[in-house]
Amino acid sequence: MPAKLQTMADAIRVLSMDAVHKARSGHQGMPMGMADVAAVLWTKFLKYDASRPDWADRDRFVLSAGHGSMLLYALLHLTGFKAVTMDQIRNFRQWGSNTPGHPEYGHTPGVETTTGPLGQGLATAVGMAMAERHLAARFGEELVDHRTWVIAGDGCLMEGVSHEAASIAGRFKLNKLTVLFDDNNTTIDGEATIAETGDQLARFKAYGWAVKAIDGHNHGQIASALRWAMRQDKPTLIACRTKISKGAGRKEGDPHSHGYTLFDDEIADARLAMGWSHEPFVVPDEVVKPWRAAGRRGAKPRKAWEARLAAASLRGEFERALRGDLPENAFERLEAHIAKAVETKPGAATRQHSGAALEQLVPAIPELVGGSADLTGSNNTYVKGTKAFDLPDYEGRYVHYGVREHGMAAAMNGMALHGGVIPFSGTFLVFSDYSRPAIRLGALMGTRVIHVMTHDSIGVGEDGPTHQPVEHVGSLRMIPNLNVFRPADAVETAECWKLALSTKTTPSVMCLSRQKVAAVRDSAPENLSAKGAYELKPASGPAKVTLFASGTEVAVAVGAQAILEAEGVPARVVSTPCWELFEAQDEAYRKAVIGDAPVRVAVEAQVAFGWERFIGEDGVFVGMKGFGASAPAERLYQEFGITPEAVAAAAKAKLSANG
């Protein structure tokens, strides 16, 4: 075992130990345990250039076990990533530092994805590996030829999303994906065996992975296993048997040292055990130099790649795609589609309107890669003639994810983070509960991902309350940096798609109906949905009632307006396709849209949560107060009182009560 590499690994251990001790919080157990594996990977195998964290053809490294963030920060600092200075290591977990408690994408250069919720890093990495294979098919391996490496722990592999992700990767034989399993048999509650009896190697082998077990502290075995992984024609899992807190003296191997902060005497023991005589946060030059050399190791292949890119005929398209810029004519066909919809006023389910919009967008934007969680025909996410993403060439642009909503949503995050792909995929809105952890992480990271969620209300009908979302739209609207679109007709649906694709740093959810709805827009002077809410139908005079609605209930509000106007009650209708965009408008615009009518009524086939921003505490809400039921959609709307007549009656009752 070369002494130099052992000492380099110990530098990771000491920095992790010192940073956690100073912060009085954190997890040094995993970084110390996986330091040997990380040292071999980052000095001999990982393709990267510390001076260019954004090199498009770098290998992706994902720390799925994000609680062990000091492993990654130590690696970034030691290899020479400028953003992670020793001062940043000292300020681990402190306000304003580049070294937060869990790795955060966009916050720290060199961090490829936000991790912490266990298992999601692995699932996100699957999406990165998918994007790599797809872009290699599009642009050639001269420009796209890199690997994705993951460090995952027992907890990651216990999480359900790891099963979904591993199955997807095995099905598509993503041979450039390697998971390094920190097999330390340790969880917070004790040894992993108190809750786990599974054989992880057998499990992954059954998914179609190549698997191997090694001593995670034997540098020779580690290097041999990494070379082996790079020769396989399928994804690889390497179970690295390690001791948690390796090198920590009497705390080495202690199952309780997962999140344990070592005391002064224990740190002294650890330093003695490792033969490390230096002060806290001091790494001697003889250790730093080989680490910095490792960080520069990728400069030569990076420059060779840049030369290939400069000579490539597809350079312009490649750079545009990786920047995330859309083609110049991206929306030309969509604009023609909107103009036609204004003229013909088609009546259909908004999921069908979404499919019609995609028919214009997918041919125009080659970065779009769609899919569905086994609901293609229902979600209307497939555009006729699109080839499926699959072996042997991966050039297809439609992914059959199977019934794996969480894995699908996380993989889409990975595709978007990788760059060069704009993913969208579908399921039923009620199953956004399965996708939600990845939707939230996407919002935190600012990924351009479009989640197509159809069957968005009691309009689902006969399938009943298990499949009828009533709280989901409101709960998704709570997530920061997430645009929740609920369009009313063909025009709004197309407008919302344009907005979703034009926003590089915000994911979107498209809430779309199963049932047919009448057209409500008769003009498109501009993208009115871009305002988030707008006056759709003015009152015949000074408004006594303002009716607010989204999605399929906009047509209900329009019907109620007709009733009120016929009875001499001036009423206006405001469509609210995206609350988040409305909140971004200036105060004057918001006040003008909300108006000063004495009665404000909101109608939506969801629970009332959040509508007070439009109707105030004294407004009237017409919608759901509980779960739905099994019956045809028309009957359900009648039984739950979400009809033009019921809305008009509620408005009049409120007018009467106000005197």
C-alpha positions in Angstrom: 0.0 0.0 0.0 1.8 3.2 -1.1 2.3 5.4 1.9 1.6 8.5 -0.2 -1.9 7.4 -1.1 -2.6 6.3 2.5 -1.5 9.7 3.8 -3.6 11.4 1.1 -6.7 9.4 2.3 -5.9 10.3 5.9 -6.0 14.0 4.9 -9.7 13.5 4.0 -10.2 11.8 7.4 -8.5 14.6 9.3 -10.3 17.4 7.5 -13.7 15.7 8.0 -13.0 15.1 11.6 -11.8 18.7 12.3 -14.6 20.4 10.4 -17.3 18.4 12.1 -15.7 19.0 15.5 -15.5 22.8 14.9 -19.1 22.9 13.7 -20.2 20.8 16.6 -22.5 19.0 14.1 -22.2 16.8 11.0 -21.1 13.3 10.1 -17.4 12.3 10.0 -18.2 8.6 10.1 -18.9 8.0 6.4 -16.1 10.3 5.1 -13.6 8.6 7.2 -14.8 5.2 6.2 -14.9 5.9 2.4 -11.7 8.0 2.3 -9.7 5.2 0.8 -12.2 4.5 -2.0 -12.5 8.2 -2.7 -8.8 8.7 -2.8 -8.2 6.0 -5.3 -11.2 7.1 -7.5 -10.2 10.8 -7.5 -6.5 10.3 -8.0 -6.5 7.6 -10.6 -9.9 7.1 -12.3 -12.3 10.1 -12.1 -12.0 12.3 -15.3 -12.1 15.9 -14.2 -10.1 19.1 -14.2 -10.3 21.1 -10.9 -9.7 24.3 -12.8 -12.8 23.8 -15.0 -15.7 22.4 -12.9 -18.0 23.0 -15.9 -16.1 20.9 -18.4 -19.0 19.3 -20.3 -17.2 15.9 -20.8 -16.1 15.5 -17.2 -17.2 12.4 -15.2 -20.0 13.1 -12.8 -19.5 12.2 -9.1 -22.6 12.0 -7.0 -22.4 11.7 -3.2 -25.8 10.0 -2.7 -25.0 9.6 1.0 -25.1 13.4 1.3 -24.8 13.5 5.0 -21.1 12.7 4.5 -20.6 16.0 2.7 -17.2 16.6 4.2 -15.9 13.8 2.1 -16.8 15.8 -1.0 -15.7 19.1 0.4 -12.3 17.6 1.4 -11.9 16.2 -2.1 -12.8 19.5 -3.7 -10.4 21.4 -1.5 -7.5 19.0 -1.8 -7.7 18.7 -5.6 -7.8 22.5 -6.0 -11.3 23.6 -6.7 -10.9 27.3 -6.0 -14.3 27.8 -4.4 -13.5 25.4 -1.5 -10.7 27.0 0.4 -9.5 26.0 3.8 -11.5 28.9 5.2 -14.6 27.3 3.7 -13.7 24.0 5.3 -13.3 25.8 8.7 -16.8 27.3 8.1 -18.5 24.0 7.5 -22.2 24.2 8.1 -22.1 28.0 8.8 -24.0 30.9 7.3 -22.7 32.0 4.0 -20.2 29.2 3.5 -19.7 27.1 0.4 -19.8 24.0 2.6 -23.4 23.6 3.8 -24.5 20.6 5.8 -25.5 18.6 2.7 -24.1 19.2 -0.8 -26.1 21.8 -2.7 -26.0 22.1 -6.5 -25.5 25.7 -7.7 -24.1 26.6 -4.3 -20.7 24.9 -4.5 -18.7 24.4 -7.7 -18.0 20.7 -8.1 -21.2 19.6 -6.5 -23.2 17.9 -9.3 -26.5 17.5 -7.5 -28.1 18.3 -4.2 -28.2 15.2 -2.0 -29.2 14.4 1.6 -32.6 12.7 1.2 -31.1 9.2 0.9 -31.4 7.3 -2.3 -32.2 10.3 -4.5 -28.6 10.9 -5.4 -28.4 7.4 -6.8 -31.6 7.9 -8.8 -30.5 11.3 -10.0 -27.2 9.8 -11.2 -29.2 7.3 -13.3 -30.7 10.3 -15.1 -27.2 11.7 -15.7 -26.0 8.4 -17.1 -29.1 8.3 -19.4 -28.3 11.8 -20.6 -24.7 10.9 -21.3 -25.7 8.0 -23.5 -28.4 10.0 -25.3 -26.0 12.9 -26.1 -23.3 10.5 -27.2 -25.8 9.1 -29.7 -26.6 12.6 -30.9 -23.2 14.2 -31.0 -20.8 11.3 -31.0 -18.4 9.9 -28.4 -15.7 12.3 -29.6 -17.6 14.9 -27.6 -19.6 12.9 -25.1 -17.8 10.0 -23.4 -17.8 10.1 -19.6 -18.9 8.1 -16.6 -21.1 8.6 -13.6 -19.8 7.5 -10.2 -21.9 7.3 -7.1 -21.1 6.7 -3.4 -24.2 5.3 -1.6 -24.7 3.9 1.8 -26.9 1.3 3.5 -29.7 4.0 3.9 -29.6 4.9 0.2 -30.1 1.2 -0.7 -32.9 0.8 1.8 -34.9 3.7 0.3 -37.6 2.6 -2.2 -36.3 5.0 -4.8 -33.1 3.1 -5.0 -35.1 0.0 -6.2 -36.8 2.0 -8.9 -33.6 3.7 -10.0 -31.5 0.4 -10.0 -34.2 -1.3 -12.1 -34.3 1.5 -14.6 -30.5 1.4 -15.0 -30.4 -2.3 -15.3 -33.1 -2.3 -18.0 -31.2 0.2 -20.1 -27.8 -1.4 -19.4 -26.2 1.9 -18.4 -22.7 0.6 -18.4 -21.1 3.9 -17.6 -22.8 4.1 -14.2 -20.9 2.7 -11.1 -22.3 2.7 -7.6 -19.7 2.4 -4.8 -21.6 1.0 -1.9 -20.3 2.0 1.5 -20.9 -1.5 3.0 -20.3 -0.7 6.6 -23.4 -2.4 8.1 -24.2 0.8 10.0 -27.3 2.9 10.4 -28.2 5.5 13.0 -30.1 3.0 15.1 -27.2 0.5 15.1 -26.0 -2.3 12.8 -27.9 -2.3 9.5 -28.9 -5.9 10.1 -31.4 -4.8 12.8 -33.6 -3.7 9.8 -32.1 -5.3 6.8 -31.7 -9.0 5.7 -31.3 -8.4 2.0 -28.3 -9.4 -0.1 -27.5 -6.2 -2.0 -25.2 -7.9 -4.4 -27.9 -10.5 -5.3 -30.5 -7.8 -5.6 -28.5 -5.6 -8.0 -27.5 -8.7 -10.0 -31.2 -9.5 -10.4 -31.7 -6.0 -11.8 -29.1 -6.7 -14.5 -26.1 -5.1 -12.8 -22.6 -6.5 -12.6 -21.6 -6.8 -9.0 -18.4 -7.2 -6.9 -17.4 -7.1 -3.3 -14.1 -5.8 -2.1 -12.2 -4.6 1.0 -12.9 -0.8 1.0 -9.6 -0.1 2.7 -7.4 -2.1 0.4 -6.2 0.3 -2.3 -5.1 -2.5 -4.6 -8.6 -4.1 -4.5 -10.2 -0.7 -5.0 -8.2 0.1 -8.1 -8.7 -3.4 -9.5 -12.5 -3.1 -9.0 -12.7 0.3 -10.6 -10.8 -1.0 -13.7 -13.2 -4.0 -13.7 -16.2 -1.7 -13.6 -15.0 0.3 -16.7 -14.9 -2.9 -18.7 -18.5 -4.0 -18.1 -21.4 -3.8 -20.5 -23.9 -3.1 -17.8 -24.1 -0.8 -14.7 -21.9 -1.9 -11.8 -22.2 -2.1 -8.0 -19.0 -2.4 -6.0 -19.7 -3.3 -2.4 -16.9 -1.7 -0.4 -16.6 -3.3 3.0 -15.5 -0.5 5.3 -15.4 0.5 8.9 -17.3 3.6 9.8 -15.0 6.3 11.2 -11.9 4.4 10.0 -8.9 5.9 11.6 -10.8 7.3 14.6 -8.9 5.3 17.2 -11.3 3.6 19.7 -14.3 5.0 17.8 -13.3 3.2 14.6 -16.1 0.8 13.6 -18.5 2.1 16.3 -22.0 1.9 14.8 -22.9 4.9 16.9 -20.3 7.2 15.2 -22.6 7.9 12.2 -23.4 11.4 13.4 -21.3 11.5 16.4 -19.0 14.5 17.0 -15.7 13.3 18.3 -14.5 14.8 21.6 -11.0 16.4 22.0 -9.4 13.3 23.5 -11.0 11.1 20.8 -9.6 13.3 18.1 -6.2 13.1 19.7 -6.5 9.3 19.7 -7.4 9.4 16.0 -4.5 11.6 15.1 -2.2 9.3 17.0 -3.7 6.2 15.3 -3.1 7.8 11.9 0.3 9.2 12.7 -1.0 12.7 11.9 0.9 15.3 14.0 -0.3 18.4 12.3 -2.6 21.1 13.8 -6.3 21.2 12.9 -7.0 22.3 9.4 -3.4 22.0 8.4 -2.4 19.7 5.5 1.3 19.7 4.8 2.7 20.5 1.4 4.0 17.0 0.8 0.3 15.8 1.0 -1.3 18.7 -0.8 1.0 18.5 -3.8 0.0 15.0 -5.0 -3.6 16.0 -4.4 -3.2 19.1 -6.5 -1.5 17.1 -9.2 -4.5 14.8 -9.3 -6.7 17.8 -9.7 -4.7 18.8 -12.7 -4.5 15.3 -14.2 -7.6 16.0 -16.4 -6.2 19.2 -17.9 -4.6 17.4 -20.8 -7.6 15.3 -21.9 -9.8 18.4 -21.3 -7.7 20.4 -23.8 -7.7 17.5 -26.3 -11.5 17.5 -26.0 -11.7 21.2 -26.5 -9.7 20.8 -29.7 -12.1 18.1 -30.9 -15.0 20.4 -30.1 -13.5 23.3 -32.0 -13.2 21.1 -35.1 -16.6 19.5 -34.7 -19.3 20.2 -37.3 -21.9 20.1 -34.6 -20.1 22.5 -32.3 -22.7 25.2 -32.5 -25.6 22.8 -31.7 -23.6 21.1 -28.9 -22.8 24.4 -27.2 -26.3 25.7 -27.6 -27.8 22.5 -26.1 -25.4 22.5 -23.2 -26.1 26.1 -22.4 -29.8 25.3 -22.3 -30.7 27.8 -25.0 -33.6 26.9 -27.2 -33.4 26.9 -31.0 -34.3 30.2 -32.6 -37.5 28.7 -34.1 -38.5 26.8 -31.0 -42.0 28.2 -30.8 -42.8 29.0 -34.4 -45.0 26.0 -34.9 -46.5 26.5 -31.4 -47.5 30.1 -32.2 -49.3 28.9 -35.3 -51.0 26.3 -33.2 -52.2 29.0 -30.8 -53.5 31.1 -33.6 -55.5 28.2 -35.0 -56.9 27.3 -31.5 -58.1 30.9 -31.2 -59.9 30.6 -34.5 -61.3 27.0 -34.1 -61.9 27.0 -30.3 -61.4 23.3 -29.9 -63.1 21.6 -27.0 -61.1 18.7 -25.5 -59.4 17.6 -22.3 -56.5 19.7 -21.4 -54.3 16.6 -21.5 -55.2 16.3 -25.1 -54.4 20.0 -25.7 -51.0 19.3 -24.0 -50.4 16.5 -26.4 -51.3 18.7 -29.3 -48.8 21.3 -28.1 -46.1 18.7 -27.8 -46.7 17.7 -31.4 -45.5 21.2 -32.3 -42.7 21.4 -29.7 -40.9 18.0 -29.9 -39.9 18.3 -33.6 -38.7 21.9 -33.0 -36.6 21.3 -29.9 -34.3 18.4 -30.2 -33.4 18.5 -26.5 -36.9 17.5 -25.4 -36.9 13.9 -24.1 -40.3 12.7 -22.9 -41.7 9.7 -21.1 -44.3 8.4 -18.8 -44.7 6.1 -15.8 -46.6 3.5 -17.8 -49.4 5.9 -18.6 -48.4 7.1 -22.1 -51.9 6.9 -23.6 -53.5 8.7 -20.7 -50.8 11.4 -20.2 -50.6 12.3 -23.9 -46.8 12.7 -23.6 -45.9 10.6 -26.7 -45.6 12.3 -30.1 -46.2 10.0 -33.0 -43.0 8.9 -34.7 -40.7 9.5 -31.7 -38.2 6.7 -31.2 -38.0 5.1 -27.7 -34.9 5.6 -25.6 -33.3 2.2 -25.6 -30.4 -0.1 -26.5 -28.3 -0.2 -28.5 -27.8 3.4 -29.5 -29.9 5.4 -26.9 -30.8 8.0 -29.6 -34.6 7.8 -28.9 -36.4 10.6 -27.1 -39.1 8.8 -25.3 -38.5 6.9 -22.1 -40.7 4.1 -20.8 -40.0 4.5 -17.1 -42.5 1.8 -15.9 -44.5 2.4 -12.7 -41.7 4.2 -11.0 -42.8 7.8 -10.4 -40.1 8.7 -7.8 -37.4 7.2 -9.9 -38.7 8.9 -13.0 -38.8 12.3 -11.4 -35.3 11.9 -9.9 -33.9 10.7 -13.2 -35.4 13.7 -15.0 -33.5 15.9 -12.5 -30.4 14.1 -13.4 -30.9 14.6 -17.1 -31.5 18.3 -16.6 -28.4 18.7 -14.3 -26.3 16.9 -16.8 -27.2 19.4 -19.5 -28.2 19.0 -23.1 -31.6 17.5 -22.3 -34.9 19.1 -21.3 -36.9 16.2 -19.8 -40.7 15.9 -19.5 -42.7 13.0 -18.4 -46.2 12.1 -17.2 -48.2 10.4 -14.6 -51.5 11.0 -12.8 -51.6 14.1 -10.6 -52.6 12.0 -7.6 -49.3 10.1 -7.9 -47.4 13.3 -7.6 -47.2 12.1 -4.0 -44.7 9.5 -5.2 -42.8 12.1 -7.2 -42.9 14.9 -4.7 -39.4 14.4 -3.0 -37.8 14.7 -6.4 -40.0 17.6 -7.5 -39.0 19.4 -4.3 -35.3 18.8 -4.9 -35.6 19.9 -8.5 -37.2 23.2 -7.2 -34.3 23.6 -4.8 -31.7 23.0 -7.5 -33.5 25.0 -10.2 -33.8 22.2 -12.8 -35.8 22.7 -16.0 -38.0 19.7 -15.7 -41.7 19.5 -16.8 -43.8 17.1 -14.8 -47.0 16.4 -16.8 -49.7 15.5 -14.3 -53.0 14.5 -15.8 -56.3 13.5 -14.4 -56.2 16.5 -12.1 -59.5 16.5 -10.2 -62.8 14.7 -9.5 -63.1 14.9 -13.2 -61.3 11.6 -13.2 -64.8 10.2 -12.6 -65.4 6.5 -12.0 -62.0 5.5 -10.7 -63.0 7.2 -7.5 -61.3 9.1 -4.7 -58.1 7.0 -4.7 -57.4 8.5 -8.1 -59.0 11.9 -7.7 -56.6 14.6 -6.4 -58.2 17.2 -4.2 -55.3 18.5 -2.1 -52.5 18.0 -4.6 -52.6 21.3 -6.5 -52.6 23.3 -3.3 -49.7 21.2 -1.8 -47.6 21.6 -5.0 -48.2 25.4 -5.0 -46.5 25.5 -1.5 -43.2 24.4 -2.9 -40.9 27.4 -3.6 -39.5 27.9 -7.1 -42.0 25.5 -8.7 -44.4 26.8 -11.3 -47.7 25.0 -11.1 -49.7 25.4 -14.2 -53.4 24.6 -14.4 -54.5 25.7 -17.9 -58.1 26.2 -18.9 -58.1 25.3 -22.7 -56.0 24.8 -25.8 -54.6 28.4 -25.8 -53.7 28.5 -22.2 -52.2 25.0 -22.3 -49.9 26.0 -25.2 -49.0 29.2 -23.5 -48.1 27.3 -20.3 -45.8 24.9 -22.3 -44.0 27.9 -23.8 -43.5 29.4 -20.3 -42.3 26.1 -18.8 -39.7 25.7 -21.6 -38.6 29.3 -21.5 -37.7 29.1 -17.8 -34.2 27.6 -17.3 -34.1 27.6 -13.5 -37.6 26.6 -12.4 -39.3 23.2 -12.8 -42.9 23.1 -13.8 -46.0 20.9 -13.1 -48.7 20.8 -15.7 -52.0 19.9 -14.1 -54.2 18.7 -16.8 -57.8 17.3 -17.1 -59.1 13.9 -18.0 -62.4 15.3 -19.0 -63.3 17.5 -22.0 -63.7 21.2 -21.4 -65.0 24.0 -23.6 -62.6 26.7 -25.0 -62.7 30.0 -23.1 -60.1 32.1 -24.9 -61.2 33.9 -28.0 -58.0 35.9 -28.5 -54.2 35.7 -27.9 -52.8 39.2 -28.3 -49.9 38.1 -26.0 -49.1 35.2 -23.7 -51.6 36.2 -21.1 -50.7 33.1 -19.0 -47.3 34.7 -18.4 -49.0 37.0 -16.0 -50.1 34.1 -13.9 -53.7 35.5 -13.7 -55.6 37.9 -15.9 -59.1 39.2 -16.6 -60.6 36.8 -19.1 -64.1 38.2 -19.3 -64.9 41.8 -18.2 -68.2 42.7 -16.5 -70.8 44.7 -18.4 -70.5 47.5 -15.9 -68.9 48.2 -12.6 -68.4 44.7 -11.3 -70.3 43.5 -8.3 -68.7 40.0 -8.5 -65.3 38.8 -9.5 -65.1 35.1 -10.3 -61.6 33.5 -10.0 -60.9 30.0 -11.3 -58.2 27.7 -12.8 -58.2 24.9 -15.2 -61.5 23.2 -16.1 -63.3 25.4 -13.6 -62.7 28.5 -15.7 -65.5 27.3 -18.0 -67.7 26.9 -14.9 -66.9 30.5 -13.9 -67.7 31.7 -17.4 -71.0 29.9 -17.2 -71.7 31.5 -13.8 -70.9 34.9 -15.2 -73.5 34.4 -18.0 -76.1 33.6 -15.4 -75.3 36.6 -13.2 -75.1 39.0 -16.1 -78.5 37.8 -17.4 -79.9 38.6 -13.9 -78.5 42.1 -14.0 -75.4 41.4 -11.8 -72.3 42.6 -13.5 -69.6 40.0 -13.0 -66.1 39.5 -14.3 -64.0 36.3 -14.7 -60.3 36.0 -13.8 -58.3 33.0 -15.0 -55.4 32.0 -12.7 -53.3 29.4 -14.6 -50.2 29.9 -12.5 -50.2 31.5 -9.1 -46.4 31.7 -8.8 -46.2 33.9 -11.9 -49.0 36.1 -10.6 -47.1 36.6 -7.3 -44.1 37.8 -9.4 -46.1 40.6 -11.0 -45.9 44.1 -9.6 -48.4 45.2 -6.9 -50.3 47.5 -9.3 -51.0 44.7 -11.7 -52.0 42.3 -8.9 -54.4 44.8 -7.5 -56.0 45.6 -10.9 -56.6 41.9 -11.6 -58.1 41.2 -8.2 -60.2 44.3 -8.5 -62.6 46.0 -6.1 -65.8 44.1 -6.6 -67.6 43.7 -3.3 -68.0 40.0 -3.8 -65.2 37.7 -4.7 -65.7 34.0 -5.5 -63.2 31.3 -6.3 -64.0 28.0 -8.0 -61.7 25.1 -8.2 -62.3 21.3 -8.0 -59.7 21.2 -5.2 -59.7 22.1 -1.5 -59.7 25.8 -0.7 -56.1 26.1 0.5 -54.4 29.3 -0.7 -57.4 30.9 -2.4 -57.5 33.7 0.2 -54.8 35.5 -1.7 -57.5 36.2 -4.4 -60.7 36.3 -2.4 -59.6 37.4 1.0 -60.8 36.0 4.3 -64.3 37.1 3.5 -64.6 35.6 0.0 -66.6 32.6 -1.1 -65.0 29.3 -2.2 -66.8 26.8 -4.3 -64.9 23.5 -4.5 -64.0 20.4 -2.5 -64.3 20.1 1.2 -63.3 16.4 1.3 -62.5 13.5 -0.9 -64.4 12.6 -4.1 -66.4 9.6 -5.0 -66.8 7.0 -7.8 -69.3 8.2 -10.5 -69.2 9.8 -13.9 -67.5 13.2 -13.8 -70.6 15.1 -14.7 -72.5 13.6 -11.8 -69.7 14.3 -9.4 -69.6 18.0 -10.4 -73.3 18.2 -9.8 -73.2 16.3 -6.5 -70.3 18.4 -5.1 -71.9 21.7 -6.3 -69.2 22.8 -8.7 -71.5 24.1 -11.4 -72.3 27.5 -13.0 -75.6 27.5 -11.2 -74.1 26.8 -7.8 -71.4 29.4 -8.3 -73.9 32.1 -9.4 -76.1 31.2 -6.4 -73.2 31.5 -4.0 -72.3 34.9 -5.4 -75.8 36.2 -5.1 -76.1 34.8 -1.6 -73.0 36.7 -0.6 -74.3 39.9 -2.3 -77.5 39.5 -0.3 -75.7 38.9 3.0 -73.6 42.0 2.4 -76.7 44.0 2.0 
